[in-house]
Amino acid sequence: MEKEQFFRHRFLPVTTIVLALIVIWYVFAVILNAPFQRDMDTRANETPGSVEFIGRTLSQPKPVLPAPHQVAQNVFENTFMRRLSSNRSLVYHSWVTLSSTMLGFGFGTLLGIVIAVGIVHIRALDRSLMPWIIASQTVPILAIAPMVIVVLGAINITGLIPKALISTYLSFFPVAVGMVKGLRSPEVMHLDLMRTYNATAAQTFWKLRVPASVPFLFTSMKVAIAASLVGAIVGELPTGAVAGIGSKLLAGSYYSQTIDIWAALVAGSVLAALLVTIVGLVAKVVDRSMGGRAA
């Protein structure tokens, strides 16, 4: 019964949507690649049939829109058929990006928690700091990233730290907002009960506010770690990095290797999904250790 429900309510809908997206992808690949292929056939004085023409549009070496099988083949070759130290290995480039992602995520999570604690306990920070935090996220990261790279480069800080700081900029905001919500989530009745027990502010914080904020924290961390990955990739673009998913995107754009660009995007998407999944698993472990019921 459970397997049947899983198939009907989860597997079947997701599979249907994925297959529909793949079909739409193929259709647009043919449409977008057709003008170039038609021009090539005209120059070669060839008149292929409809099936052969569609096949050619889906097998171009530098298509406008790569077909799904071209992207899948590129991902497979550059993931499983390359040495991990190879510059063409997606695993190698993903590891480089992951390093700055995790460092920035750690900084952003810590900064977000500290800011949230300050906002909840200091009214002046709540009124003065929160508007600035919200305003900071309205500035495009593509405008901030080059400035961060240039300023830090002027004082000889290069490599991992600048990219991590860009990731921190994107990841601290959801953590701060989520923790503020979580620390303020205890009901007035519970706060009054702590006062009845003559609990100190520190005891109320650790025994009531912090446990109540844990679900909010992990939910915001899922958003933060995905944002941190985006920040790491964006941070690699203005540096002209030779390694990382951002460098693969740059190289692909320089040499019009659209298949490599899409393969790098797929690698980034898979990496983001894995990171969010890991955070979710940690959240379940923490929830069970705190006495929560398994979903």
Backbone as CSV, one residue per row, in Angstrom:
resi,resn,N_x,N_y,N_z,CA_x,CA_y,CA_z,C_x,C_y,C_z
1,MET,0.831,-1.211,0.000,0.000,0.000,0.000,0.864,1.259,0.000
2,GLU,1.891,1.257,0.847,2.790,2.413,0.907,3.538,2.590,-0.404
3,LYS,3.960,1.458,-1.000,4.671,1.540,-2.273,3.750,2.087,-3.366
4,GLU,2.487,1.673,-3.345,1.535,2.159,-4.343,1.289,3.650,-4.179
5,GLN,1.179,4.111,-2.943,0.993,5.538,-2.701,2.221,6.328,-3.117
6,PHE,3.408,5.790,-2.829,4.646,6.459,-3.241,4.698,6.586,-4.756
7,PHE,4.296,5.510,-5.463,4.341,5.533,-6.925,3.351,6.551,-7.478
8,ARG,2.132,6.578,-6.913,1.100,7.463,-7.436,1.346,8.925,-7.111
9,HIS,1.744,9.199,-5.880,1.788,10.584,-5.402,3.169,11.232,-5.534
10,ARG,4.203,10.446,-5.734,5.546,11.033,-5.816,6.267,10.652,-7.104
11,PHE,6.458,9.355,-7.328,7.258,8.916,-8.468,6.616,9.286,-9.796
12,LEU,5.333,8.950,-9.940,4.655,9.184,-11.223,4.566,10.666,-11.591
13,PRO,4.150,11.564,-10.678,4.093,12.996,-11.058,5.458,13.574,-11.420
14,VAL,6.473,13.229,-10.620,7.813,13.764,-10.890,8.333,13.247,-12.226
15,THR,8.156,11.948,-12.472,8.624,11.360,-13.727,7.913,11.974,-14.930
16,THR,6.629,12.206,-14.790,5.866,12.816,-15.888,6.370,14.216,-16.212
17,ILE,6.623,14.999,-15.185,7.108,16.364,-15.399,8.496,16.353,-16.034
18,VAL,9.363,15.448,-15.558,10.721,15.364,-16.113,10.675,14.976,-17.587
19,LEU,9.868,13.981,-17.917,9.761,13.551,-19.320,9.193,14.663,-20.197
20,ALA,8.219,15.397,-19.669,7.650,16.509,-20.439,8.692,17.595,-20.691
21,LEU,9.502,17.893,-19.680,10.556,18.898,-19.848,11.593,18.448,-20.867
22,ILE,11.922,17.155,-20.868,12.901,16.644,-21.833,12.361,16.764,-23.254
23,VAL,11.081,16.427,-23.437,10.464,16.547,-24.767,10.479,18.001,-25.223
24,ILE,10.105,18.926,-24.344,10.124,20.349,-24.683,11.533,20.805,-25.003
25,TRP,12.500,20.304,-24.254,13.910,20.643,-24.498,14.314,20.219,-25.911
26,TYR,13.970,18.984,-26.302,14.312,18.500,-27.638,13.654,19.355,-28.714
27,VAL,12.394,19.719,-28.495,11.678,20.524,-29.490,12.362,21.867,-29.694
28,PHE,12.715,22.539,-28.587,13.371,23.835,-28.710,14.787,23.696,-29.265
29,ALA,15.455,22.575,-28.995,16.791,22.353,-29.563,16.714,22.286,-31.082
30,VAL,15.717,21.602,-31.578,15.542,21.524,-33.033,15.227,22.894,-33.618
31,ILE,14.310,23.632,-32.970,13.895,24.940,-33.479,15.061,25.926,-33.500
32,LEU,15.829,25.990,-32.410,16.910,26.972,-32.300,18.127,26.604,-33.141
33,ASN,18.362,25.313,-33.341,19.532,24.895,-34.110,19.246,24.783,-35.602
34,ALA,17.975,24.813,-35.972,17.611,24.621,-37.377,18.170,25.688,-38.311
35,PRO,18.116,27.005,-37.990,18.637,28.000,-38.943,20.097,27.771,-39.320
36,PHE,20.926,27.492,-38.339,22.345,27.260,-38.633,22.526,26.006,-39.478
37,GLN,21.793,24.946,-39.143,21.923,23.700,-39.905,21.419,23.880,-41.325
38,ARG,20.346,24.652,-41.479,19.808,24.917,-42.819,20.825,25.693,-43.650
39,ASP,21.506,26.651,-43.016,22.535,27.412,-43.718,23.709,26.519,-44.110
40,MET,24.106,25.610,-43.234,25.212,24.685,-43.546,24.834,23.757,-44.698
41,ASP,23.590,23.271,-44.699,23.160,22.389,-45.784,23.097,23.135,-47.105
42,THR,22.692,24.402,-47.072,22.632,25.197,-48.304,24.017,25.397,-48.893
43,ARG,24.990,25.692,-48.027,26.361,25.886,-48.505,26.954,24.596,-49.061
44,ALA,26.522,23.470,-48.507,27.052,22.187,-48.989,26.210,21.605,-50.127
45,ASN,25.201,22.365,-50.558,24.308,21.909,-51.631,23.668,20.560,-51.294
46,GLU,23.212,20.429,-50.072,22.576,19.200,-49.632,21.114,19.482,-49.270
47,THR,20.268,18.487,-49.508,18.846,18.604,-49.150,18.441,17.352,-48.369
48,PRO,18.785,17.314,-47.112,18.452,16.118,-46.310,16.955,16.026,-46.051
49,GLY,16.492,14.805,-45.782,15.101,14.603,-45.426,14.811,15.147,-44.036
50,SER,13.551,15.148,-43.683,13.150,15.737,-42.398,13.804,15.026,-41.221
51,VAL,13.801,13.685,-41.252,14.381,12.930,-40.142,15.876,13.175,-40.060
52,GLU,16.564,13.156,-41.204,18.005,13.390,-41.209,18.328,14.813,-40.769
53,PHE,17.498,15.766,-41.200,17.725,17.169,-40.812,17.583,17.341,-39.296
54,ILE,16.554,16.728,-38.718,16.377,16.813,-37.263,17.551,16.174,-36.551
55,GLY,18.023,15.043,-37.081,19.186,14.384,-36.482,20.415,15.269,-36.504
56,ARG,20.594,16.011,-37.592,21.747,16.911,-37.679,21.635,18.070,-36.698
57,THR,20.419,18.592,-36.537,20.258,19.707,-35.592,20.545,19.267,-34.154
58,LEU,20.382,17.988,-33.880,20.599,17.477,-32.525,21.996,16.903,-32.321
59,SER,22.860,17.077,-33.300,24.223,16.538,-33.181,25.294,17.555,-33.569
60,GLN,24.954,18.832,-33.553,25.936,19.859,-33.889,27.002,19.952,-32.797
61,PRO,28.257,20.209,-33.184,29.323,20.299,-32.168,29.218,21.549,-31.293
62,LYS,28.692,22.647,-31.852,28.516,23.882,-31.080,27.105,24.423,-31.306
63,PRO,26.120,23.734,-30.786,24.730,24.142,-31.032,24.344,25.370,-30.222
64,VAL,23.309,26.041,-30.677,22.745,27.141,-29.899,22.161,26.602,-28.595
65,LEU,21.417,25.509,-28.709,20.856,24.827,-27.546,21.196,23.344,-27.659
66,PRO,22.094,22.842,-26.820,22.454,21.420,-26.895,21.255,20.535,-26.579
67,ALA,21.227,19.370,-27.193,20.188,18.396,-26.904,20.486,17.706,-25.566
68,PRO,19.469,17.187,-24.896,19.699,16.530,-23.604,20.727,15.415,-23.655
69,HIS,20.721,14.612,-24.739,21.683,13.506,-24.805,23.113,14.015,-24.967
70,GLN,23.299,15.173,-25.616,24.638,15.739,-25.732,25.161,16.191,-24.373
71,VAL,24.297,16.842,-23.599,24.686,17.288,-22.264,24.958,16.091,-21.363
72,ALA,24.089,15.066,-21.443,24.268,13.879,-20.607,25.570,13.168,-20.946
73,GLN,25.891,13.067,-22.228,27.138,12.422,-22.637,28.347,13.198,-22.137
74,ASN,28.291,14.539,-22.233,29.398,15.371,-21.754,29.580,15.225,-20.252
75,VAL,28.467,15.227,-19.511,28.550,15.074,-18.056,29.131,13.722,-17.694
76,PHE,28.690,12.681,-18.368,29.193,11.333,-18.079,30.693,11.229,-18.362
77,GLU,31.111,11.722,-19.529,32.521,11.622,-19.894,33.409,12.415,-18.935
78,ASN,32.991,13.642,-18.606,33.828,14.497,-17.769,33.669,14.213,-16.271
79,THR,32.802,13.276,-15.940,32.662,12.878,-14.536,33.319,11.536,-14.266
80,PHE,33.078,10.572,-15.141,33.544,9.204,-14.887,34.722,8.783,-15.757
81,MET,34.955,9.499,-16.852,36.010,9.078,-17.790,37.266,9.939,-17.693
82,ARG,37.307,10.864,-16.751,38.477,11.739,-16.573,39.117,11.480,-15.222
83,ARG,40.413,11.709,-15.153,41.086,11.657,-13.862,40.585,12.801,-12.981
84,LEU,40.561,12.572,-11.690,40.047,13.595,-10.778,40.889,14.862,-10.801
85,SER,42.150,14.743,-11.191,43.033,15.912,-11.239,43.020,16.601,-12.598
86,SER,42.254,16.067,-13.541,42.213,16.636,-14.887,41.456,17.953,-14.898
87,ASN,41.918,18.888,-15.718,41.239,20.172,-15.845,39.870,20.046,-16.520
88,ARG,39.607,18.904,-17.128,38.324,18.699,-17.782,37.345,17.933,-16.901
89,SER,37.807,17.502,-15.746,36.957,16.729,-14.849,35.959,17.637,-14.136
90,LEU,34.689,17.315,-14.240,33.672,18.083,-13.528,33.756,17.850,-12.024
91,VAL,34.248,16.690,-11.621,34.433,16.418,-10.191,35.484,17.357,-9.608
92,TYR,36.569,17.542,-10.356,37.633,18.447,-9.903,37.120,19.881,-9.782
93,HIS,36.431,20.347,-10.803,35.919,21.725,-10.777,34.843,21.892,-9.694
94,SER,34.024,20.869,-9.505,33.002,20.935,-8.458,33.640,20.995,-7.073
95,TRP,34.745,20.266,-6.899,35.429,20.282,-5.600,35.999,21.669,-5.303
96,VAL,36.555,22.316,-6.319,37.106,23.665,-6.130,35.998,24.627,-5.711
97,THR,34.874,24.561,-6.404,33.749,25.431,-6.055,33.170,25.067,-4.696
98,LEU,33.142,23.771,-4.391,32.595,23.323,-3.110,33.409,23.858,-1.935
99,SER,34.723,23.961,-2.102,35.580,24.442,-1.016,35.186,25.847,-0.584
100,SER,35.070,26.754,-1.548,34.680,28.124,-1.216,33.222,28.194,-0.782
101,THR,32.384,27.300,-1.319,30.981,27.267,-0.914,30.834,26.931,0.563
102,MET,31.527,25.902,1.005,31.403,25.468,2.397,32.007,26.490,3.353
103,LEU,33.131,27.100,2.967,33.735,28.123,3.825,32.801,29.331,3.933
104,GLY,32.260,29.775,2.812,31.324,30.898,2.837,30.048,30.564,3.580
105,PHE,29.577,29.335,3.427,28.380,28.901,4.135,28.613,28.891,5.643
106,GLY,29.793,28.434,6.058,30.113,28.443,7.483,30.156,29.856,8.042
107,PHE,30.842,30.751,7.325,30.900,32.155,7.745,29.501,32.771,7.767
108,GLY,28.714,32.522,6.716,27.388,33.120,6.615,26.451,32.623,7.698
109,THR,26.513,31.324,8.000,25.657,30.769,9.051,26.010,31.366,10.409
110,LEU,27.298,31.423,10.703,27.735,31.991,11.979,27.347,33.463,12.078
111,LEU,27.586,34.227,11.011,27.243,35.641,11.016,25.742,35.835,11.150
112,GLY,24.949,35.034,10.452,23.504,35.155,10.526,22.965,34.868,11.916
113,ILE,23.531,33.852,12.574,23.087,33.523,13.933,23.437,34.641,14.904
114,VAL,24.659,35.173,14.795,25.076,36.260,15.690,24.186,37.480,15.503
115,ILE,23.913,37.830,14.246,23.054,38.980,13.975,21.655,38.751,14.529
116,ALA,21.124,37.534,14.345,19.777,37.238,14.826,19.691,37.341,16.339
117,VAL,20.684,36.805,17.035,20.687,36.887,18.500,20.721,38.344,18.947
118,GLY,21.541,39.156,18.283,21.611,40.571,18.628,20.305,41.293,18.373
119,ILE,19.654,40.985,17.254,18.395,41.653,16.922,17.295,41.296,17.916
120,VAL,17.259,40.031,18.326,16.205,39.585,19.245,16.378,40.177,20.638
121,HIS,17.623,40.343,21.076,17.867,40.771,22.454,18.166,42.257,22.604
122,ILE,18.482,42.935,21.511,18.791,44.360,21.587,17.822,45.103,20.676
123,ARG,16.918,45.846,21.253,15.871,46.516,20.483,16.438,47.520,19.490
124,ALA,17.529,48.175,19.862,18.132,49.161,18.954,18.611,48.495,17.667
125,LEU,19.166,47.273,17.786,19.610,46.559,16.589,18.421,46.150,15.731
126,ASP,17.330,45.795,16.383,16.139,45.399,15.637,15.644,46.551,14.764
127,ARG,15.684,47.758,15.297,15.176,48.912,14.559,16.180,49.482,13.565
128,SER,17.470,49.320,13.859,18.483,49.953,13.010,19.155,48.983,12.041
129,LEU,19.389,47.737,12.475,20.178,46.815,11.661,19.347,46.050,10.643
130,MET,18.166,45.604,11.040,17.353,44.790,10.139,17.032,45.489,8.817
131,PRO,16.649,46.752,8.796,16.406,47.408,7.488,17.633,47.410,6.588
132,TRP,18.823,47.603,7.177,20.040,47.588,6.387,20.352,46.190,5.859
133,ILE,20.058,45.182,6.653,20.276,43.804,6.199,19.398,43.502,4.989
134,ILE,18.145,43.926,5.070,17.233,43.705,3.948,17.682,44.502,2.722
135,ALA,18.113,45.746,2.955,18.564,46.592,1.839,19.812,46.035,1.177
136,SER,20.657,45.352,1.950,21.904,44.817,1.388,21.639,43.773,0.311
137,GLN,20.511,43.087,0.404,20.211,42.038,-0.565,19.606,42.575,-1.853
138,THR,19.345,43.876,-1.911,18.819,44.474,-3.138,19.933,44.837,-4.113
139,VAL,21.176,44.817,-3.648,22.313,45.130,-4.524,22.688,43.874,-5.308
140,PRO,22.743,43.924,-6.627,23.070,42.724,-7.418,24.448,42.185,-7.069
141,ILE,24.526,40.881,-6.891,25.791,40.252,-6.529,26.817,40.401,-7.648
142,LEU,26.349,40.501,-8.905,27.276,40.678,-10.019,27.988,42.026,-9.953
143,ALA,27.377,42.996,-9.261,28.029,44.293,-9.086,28.987,44.278,-7.902
144,ILE,28.663,43.488,-6.893,29.499,43.453,-5.690,30.730,42.586,-5.880
145,ALA,30.584,41.462,-6.570,31.675,40.497,-6.696,32.965,41.107,-7.253
146,PRO,32.938,41.862,-8.374,34.197,42.434,-8.872,34.834,43.400,-7.882
147,MET,34.007,44.169,-7.151,34.568,45.111,-6.183,35.273,44.385,-5.057
148,VAL,34.658,43.287,-4.585,35.277,42.505,-3.526,36.600,41.915,-3.992
149,ILE,36.617,41.381,-5.207,37.830,40.772,-5.747,38.945,41.811,-5.889
150,VAL,38.600,42.990,-6.408,39.604,44.031,-6.636,40.147,44.573,-5.312
151,VAL,39.250,44.875,-4.375,39.678,45.438,-3.092,40.564,44.459,-2.334
152,LEU,40.150,43.205,-2.256,40.956,42.216,-1.539,42.248,41.897,-2.283
153,GLY,42.182,41.939,-3.616,43.402,41.715,-4.393,44.423,42.814,-4.171
154,ALA,43.950,44.039,-3.895,44.879,45.155,-3.655,45.680,44.961,-2.376
155,ILE,45.146,44.174,-1.436,45.882,43.902,-0.190,46.382,42.454,-0.170
156,ASN,46.539,41.909,-1.388,47.140,40.581,-1.567,46.321,39.450,-0.920
157,ILE,45.013,39.596,-0.881,44.147,38.504,-0.428,43.446,37.941,-1.657
158,THR,43.886,36.785,-2.101,43.338,36.170,-3.305,43.002,34.709,-3.016
159,GLY,42.487,34.047,-4.027,42.217,32.628,-3.882,40.862,32.328,-3.274
160,LEU,40.879,31.535,-2.215,39.642,31.025,-1.634,38.853,32.075,-0.872
161,ILE,39.532,32.961,-0.153,38.862,33.906,0.752,37.905,34.846,0.023
162,PRO,38.301,35.507,-1.065,37.349,36.413,-1.737,36.070,35.709,-2.179
163,LYS,36.205,34.505,-2.738,35.010,33.770,-3.167,34.152,33.382,-1.974
164,ALA,34.807,33.009,-0.874,34.064,32.639,0.334,33.302,33.836,0.898
165,LEU,33.892,35.020,0.820,33.210,36.213,1.332,31.984,36.555,0.490
166,ILE,32.080,36.336,-0.805,30.921,36.566,-1.669,29.811,35.573,-1.325
167,SER,30.196,34.327,-1.056,29.221,33.328,-0.622,28.614,33.718,0.719
168,THR,29.442,34.256,1.601,28.952,34.697,2.909,27.901,35.778,2.751
169,TYR,28.135,36.704,1.836,27.207,37.814,1.604,25.818,37.308,1.224
170,LEU,25.777,36.229,0.435,24.484,35.706,0.002,23.850,34.773,1.026
171,SER,24.667,34.090,1.820,24.132,33.043,2.692,23.736,33.530,4.084
172,PHE,24.284,34.664,4.547,23.973,35.083,5.908,22.530,35.588,6.043
173,PHE,21.980,36.149,4.970,20.659,36.775,5.048,19.546,35.781,5.391
174,PRO,19.404,34.662,4.658,18.329,33.737,5.038,18.499,33.158,6.430
175,VAL,19.746,32.949,6.858,19.972,32.431,8.205,19.559,33.459,9.244
176,ALA,19.932,34.716,9.031,19.576,35.767,9.981,18.059,35.910,10.092
177,VAL,17.374,35.957,8.965,15.916,36.118,8.979,15.248,34.898,9.618
178,GLY,15.711,33.707,9.260,15.125,32.501,9.820,15.342,32.376,11.315
179,MET,16.534,32.730,11.768,16.823,32.639,13.202,16.051,33.679,13.995
180,VAL,15.889,34.867,13.451,15.078,35.880,14.139,13.648,35.358,14.318
181,LYS,13.106,34.772,13.263,11.762,34.192,13.346,11.726,33.058,14.367
182,GLY,12.761,32.216,14.345,12.790,31.083,15.252,12.968,31.473,16.698
183,LEU,13.844,32.431,16.973,14.071,32.862,18.354,12.856,33.578,18.934
184,ARG,12.024,34.123,18.056,10.811,34.800,18.521,9.574,33.894,18.455
185,SER,9.763,32.639,18.084,8.624,31.739,17.904,7.989,31.225,19.199
186,PRO,8.709,31.157,20.341,8.040,30.673,21.561,6.819,31.524,21.907
187,GLU,5.771,30.866,22.359,4.540,31.572,22.710,4.724,32.356,24.008
188,VAL,3.897,33.359,24.160,3.958,34.200,25.355,3.741,33.367,26.615
189,MET,2.885,32.363,26.517,2.615,31.506,27.660,3.878,30.789,28.136
190,HIS,4.684,30.343,27.175,5.923,29.650,27.530,6.939,30.615,28.144
191,LEU,6.992,31.809,27.614,7.895,32.809,28.187,7.465,33.175,29.610
192,ASP,6.169,33.299,29.801,5.665,33.589,31.144,5.975,32.441,32.103
193,LEU,5.915,31.224,31.599,6.223,30.070,32.437,7.684,30.092,32.883
194,MET,8.583,30.493,31.959,10.000,30.595,32.322,10.197,31.673,33.386
195,ARG,9.461,32.763,33.288,9.559,33.801,34.319,9.021,33.282,35.656
196,THR,7.982,32.482,35.587,7.435,31.898,36.814,8.473,31.006,37.508
197,TYR,9.263,30.312,36.708,10.331,29.469,37.255,11.552,30.285,37.674
198,ASN,11.437,31.610,37.535,12.539,32.513,37.876,13.792,32.223,37.038
199,ALA,13.570,31.876,35.779,14.695,31.590,34.890,15.382,32.877,34.475
200,THR,16.703,32.807,34.338,17.468,33.959,33.880,17.301,34.113,32.365
201,ALA,17.779,35.232,31.858,17.693,35.474,30.408,18.487,34.421,29.642
202,ALA,19.636,34.023,30.208,20.457,33.001,29.550,19.742,31.652,29.545
203,GLN,19.093,31.295,30.656,18.376,30.029,30.718,17.183,30.026,29.757
204,THR,16.480,31.136,29.682,15.370,31.234,28.731,15.866,31.085,27.298
205,PHE,17.016,31.686,27.031,17.581,31.614,25.683,17.952,30.179,25.320
206,TRP,18.713,29.502,26.169,19.236,28.181,25.828,18.181,27.085,25.941
207,LYS,17.270,27.198,26.878,16.308,26.124,27.130,14.985,26.298,26.394
208,LEU,14.701,27.510,25.925,13.433,27.743,25.243,13.620,28.286,23.828
209,ARG,14.306,29.400,23.714,14.420,30.052,22.409,15.245,29.229,21.420
210,VAL,16.396,28.740,21.846,17.259,27.984,20.929,16.580,26.707,20.436
211,PRO,16.028,25.848,21.312,15.331,24.661,20.791,14.184,25.000,19.844
212,ALA,13.467,26.082,20.139,12.351,26.466,19.271,12.827,26.960,17.907
213,SER,14.052,27.461,17.848,14.558,28.048,16.609,15.218,27.031,15.688
214,VAL,15.490,25.815,16.190,16.225,24.829,15.389,15.534,24.503,14.064
215,PRO,14.229,24.219,14.040,13.586,23.956,12.734,13.700,25.134,11.768
216,PHE,13.569,26.346,12.287,13.710,27.537,11.442,15.141,27.658,10.915
217,LEU,16.101,27.318,11.772,17.505,27.417,11.384,17.814,26.501,10.212
218,PHE,17.416,25.240,10.302,17.754,24.297,9.240,16.995,24.594,7.950
219,THR,15.783,25.093,8.073,15.056,25.498,6.866,15.771,26.635,6.152
220,SER,16.244,27.613,6.922,16.969,28.736,6.321,18.339,28.297,5.822
221,MET,18.938,27.292,6.460,20.243,26.800,6.013,20.158,26.122,4.654
222,LYS,19.009,25.509,4.351,18.833,24.918,3.027,18.886,25.993,1.946
223,VAL,18.249,27.118,2.223,18.295,28.236,1.280,19.697,28.831,1.237
224,ALA,20.319,28.934,2.407,21.630,29.580,2.503,22.707,28.806,1.769
225,ILE,22.678,27.478,1.853,23.754,26.711,1.222,23.627,26.746,-0.304
226,ALA,22.391,26.812,-0.803,22.207,26.973,-2.248,22.672,28.349,-2.695
227,ALA,22.352,29.375,-1.898,22.810,30.734,-2.216,24.324,30.834,-2.129
228,SER,24.908,30.114,-1.178,26.361,30.126,-1.034,27.043,29.540,-2.269
229,LEU,26.452,28.495,-2.831,27.005,27.908,-4.053,26.936,28.898,-5.209
230,VAL,25.814,29.600,-5.321,25.693,30.626,-6.362,26.761,31.695,-6.175
231,GLY,26.979,32.122,-4.926,28.003,33.127,-4.652,29.386,32.656,-5.021
232,ALA,29.696,31.395,-4.763,31.017,30.859,-5.106,31.224,30.848,-6.620
233,ILE,30.184,30.463,-7.358,30.298,30.429,-8.821,30.449,31.842,-9.377
234,VAL,29.628,32.766,-8.857,29.728,34.164,-9.311,31.088,34.746,-8.955
235,GLY,31.628,34.375,-7.793,32.938,34.873,-7.376,34.065,34.402,-8.271
236,GLU,33.861,33.298,-8.985,34.901,32.790,-9.882,34.913,33.514,-11.224
237,LEU,33.832,34.190,-11.555,33.731,34.816,-12.872,34.653,36.016,-13.053
238,PRO,34.664,37.017,-12.120,35.531,38.185,-12.349,37.010,37.909,-12.120
239,THR,37.344,36.770,-11.518,38.758,36.469,-11.246,39.436,35.814,-12.435
240,GLY,38.649,35.385,-13.426,39.231,34.630,-14.521,39.804,33.318,-14.025
241,ALA,39.086,32.675,-13.099,39.568,31.471,-12.441,39.847,30.367,-13.458
242,VAL,40.846,29.541,-13.153,41.213,28.427,-14.024,40.607,27.125,-13.522
243,ALA,39.943,27.158,-12.380,39.320,25.965,-11.828,38.025,26.362,-11.138
244,GLY,37.067,25.439,-11.159,35.767,25.714,-10.568,34.685,25.712,-11.632
245,ILE,33.443,25.583,-11.185,32.328,25.574,-12.122,32.235,26.901,-12.860
246,GLY,32.536,28.003,-12.172,32.538,29.308,-12.829,33.547,29.378,-13.954
247,SER,34.708,28.753,-13.752,35.733,28.755,-14.806,35.271,27.951,-16.013
248,LYS,34.537,26.866,-15.770,33.994,26.087,-16.888,32.995,26.917,-17.688
249,LEU,32.188,27.708,-16.981,31.240,28.576,-17.673,31.966,29.636,-18.493
250,LEU,33.027,30.206,-17.918,33.807,31.213,-18.637,34.458,30.627,-19.882
251,ALA,35.107,29.470,-19.715,35.786,28.839,-20.851,34.789,28.477,-21.938
252,GLY,33.636,27.978,-21.532,32.628,27.633,-22.518,32.115,28.837,-23.286
253,SER,31.970,29.982,-22.587,31.500,31.191,-23.264,32.574,31.767,-24.184
254,TYR,33.858,31.671,-23.778,34.946,32.185,-24.615,35.023,31.436,-25.938
255,TYR,34.893,30.125,-25.885,35.109,29.291,-27.076,33.797,28.765,-27.665
256,SER,32.667,29.327,-27.222,31.346,28.949,-27.740,31.067,27.462,-27.583
257,GLN,31.564,26.893,-26.495,31.316,25.480,-26.199,30.046,25.382,-25.352
258,THR,28.924,25.474,-26.031,27.656,25.502,-25.311,27.375,24.199,-24.570
259,ILE,27.858,23.100,-25.114,27.634,21.818,-24.426,28.365,21.807,-23.090
260,ASP,29.602,22.340,-23.068,30.342,22.431,-21.810,29.642,23.356,-20.813
261,ILE,29.056,24.442,-21.324,28.335,25.366,-20.442,27.168,24.660,-19.765
262,TRP,26.386,23.939,-20.554,25.236,23.241,-19.985,25.666,22.121,-19.053
263,ALA,26.764,21.451,-19.374,27.262,20.394,-18.494,27.694,20.969,-17.147
264,ALA,28.330,22.145,-17.182,28.724,22.801,-15.938,27.501,23.211,-15.129
265,LEU,26.455,23.686,-15.818,25.215,24.040,-15.124,24.585,22.814,-14.462
266,VAL,24.617,21.685,-15.167,24.088,20.449,-14.588,24.897,20.043,-13.368
267,ALA,26.229,20.164,-13.466,27.085,19.826,-12.325,26.779,20.707,-11.129
268,GLY,26.577,21.999,-11.378,26.226,22.908,-10.292,24.877,22.567,-9.681
269,SER,23.915,22.181,-10.523,22.585,21.819,-10.019,22.646,20.559,-9.166
270,VAL,23.389,19.571,-9.626,23.534,18.324,-8.854,24.225,18.601,-7.529
271,LEU,25.271,19.435,-7.564,25.982,19.775,-6.339,25.059,20.491,-5.353
272,ALA,24.252,21.419,-5.849,23.311,22.134,-4.983,22.294,21.175,-4.376
273,ALA,21.783,20.255,-5.188,20.802,19.285,-4.682,21.415,18.404,-3.596
274,LEU,22.658,17.984,-3.789,23.329,17.152,-2.785,23.529,17.920,-1.477
275,LEU,23.948,19.180,-1.593,24.180,19.986,-0.389,22.881,20.214,0.382
276,VAL,21.813,20.530,-0.327,20.522,20.746,0.336,20.037,19.448,0.979
277,THR,20.250,18.323,0.294,19.858,17.026,0.849,20.629,16.711,2.124
278,ILE,21.922,17.003,2.124,22.743,16.747,3.313,22.254,17.590,4.489
279,VAL,21.960,18.847,4.239,21.432,19.704,5.310,20.111,19.143,5.828
280,GLY,19.266,18.664,4.920,17.993,18.080,5.330,18.179,16.837,6.190
281,LEU,19.156,15.993,5.834,19.431,14.793,6.625,19.954,15.155,8.014
282,VAL,20.836,16.151,8.072,21.336,16.608,9.370,20.192,17.148,10.214
283,ALA,19.271,17.861,9.586,18.122,18.401,10.303,17.285,17.281,10.918
284,LYS,17.092,16.185,10.164,16.324,15.054,10.699,17.033,14.411,11.881
285,VAL,18.359,14.265,11.779,19.123,13.677,12.876,19.019,14.540,14.131
286,VAL,19.180,15.845,13.947,19.089,16.762,15.090,17.681,16.743,15.681
287,ASP,16.669,16.693,14.810,15.283,16.684,15.285,15.005,15.423,16.114
288,ARG,15.512,14.300,15.659,15.309,13.058,16.418,16.068,13.091,17.740
289,SER,17.258,13.651,17.730,18.038,13.722,18.972,17.378,14.643,19.998
290,MET,16.548,15.581,19.511,15.835,16.485,20.410,14.454,15.961,20.807
291,GLY,14.145,14.749,20.340,12.872,14.141,20.730,11.773,14.304,19.725
292,GLY,12.101,14.809,18.537,11.078,14.973,17.509,10.689,13.636,16.906
293,ARG,9.497,13.574,16.338,9.019,12.354,15.706,9.488,12.301,14.260
294,ALA,9.824,11.145,13.787,10.272,10.964,12.414,9.109,11.222,11.465
295,ALA,9.419,11.898,10.361,8.346,12.196,9.390,7.917,10.946,8.641
